[in-house]
Amino acid sequence: MATPLTVLSGVQILLGGASVVLGVWGDLGSLVLVVFLAATAVWMHAFWRETDPMNRQMEMVHFNKDVALTGAALGFFWALSTDPALTLTGPLF
């Protein structure tokens, strides 16, 4: 399942990022990014499962990075869903 899921994650990042940057339903695009980043933080960077201290620290850094980016994407969602002037199409939600 690695290949299809890798392709799916790439599509999520591209569509979500393009949606936010281009202003076409940016609120929906930011929610797509939130889902991707939250899932990646929990499933890919589960530092609590690591036994080696160096690997644990590296996974913790990546986990915290994904959590911070999830917060940024939620901030984009809030901004894009409350101010219709920020997007070309207006907010979807």
C-alpha positions in Angstrom: 0.0 0.0 0.0 3.0 2.3 0.1 2.9 3.4 -3.5 -0.8 4.4 -3.7 -0.6 6.2 -0.3 2.4 8.1 -1.3 0.7 9.2 -4.5 -2.4 10.2 -2.5 -0.4 12.2 0.0 1.3 14.0 -2.9 -2.0 14.8 -4.5 -3.3 16.1 -1.1 -0.3 18.4 -0.7 -0.5 19.7 -4.3 -4.2 20.3 -4.4 -4.4 21.8 -0.9 -1.4 24.1 -1.4 -2.5 25.2 -4.8 -6.0 25.9 -3.5 -4.6 28.1 -0.7 -2.1 29.9 -2.9 -4.4 30.5 -5.9 -7.4 31.5 -3.7 -9.8 28.9 -5.2 -11.7 27.6 -2.2 -8.8 28.2 0.0 -10.7 27.2 3.1 -11.2 23.7 1.7 -7.6 23.5 0.6 -6.4 24.4 4.1 -8.6 21.7 5.6 -7.0 19.2 3.2 -3.6 20.3 4.5 -4.8 20.0 8.1 -5.9 16.4 7.6 -2.7 15.5 5.8 -0.4 17.1 8.4 -2.3 15.8 11.5 -2.3 12.2 10.0 1.4 12.5 9.2 2.3 13.7 12.7 0.5 10.8 14.4 1.3 7.9 12.0 4.7 8.8 10.5 6.4 10.6 13.4 5.3 8.5 16.4 8.3 9.3 18.6 6.7 7.5 21.6 7.3 4.2 19.8 11.1 4.8 19.3 13.6 3.1 21.7 16.8 4.7 20.4 17.3 8.2 21.9 18.6 9.7 18.7 15.7 8.4 16.6 13.3 9.4 19.3 14.6 13.0 19.3 14.5 13.2 15.4 10.9 11.9 15.3 9.9 14.3 18.1 11.3 17.2 16.1 9.3 16.1 13.0 6.2 15.5 15.1 6.4 19.0 16.5 7.0 20.5 13.1 3.9 18.8 11.7 1.8 20.0 14.7 3.0 23.6 14.2 2.2 23.4 10.5 -1.3 22.0 11.3 -1.9 25.1 13.5 -0.8 27.3 10.6 -3.1 25.6 8.2 -6.0 26.0 10.8 -5.1 29.7 10.9 -5.3 29.8 7.1 -8.7 28.1 7.3 -9.9 30.7 9.8 -8.7 33.6 7.7 -9.9 32.3 4.4 -13.3 31.3 5.7 -14.1 34.6 7.5 -12.8 37.1 4.9 -14.2 36.5 1.4 -11.9 39.1 -0.1 -8.9 36.8 0.4 -10.0 34.3 -2.1 -11.1 34.4 -5.8 -14.0 32.2 -5.4 -15.1 33.0 -1.8 -15.1 30.6 1.0 -16.7 27.2 0.5 -17.7 26.7 4.1 
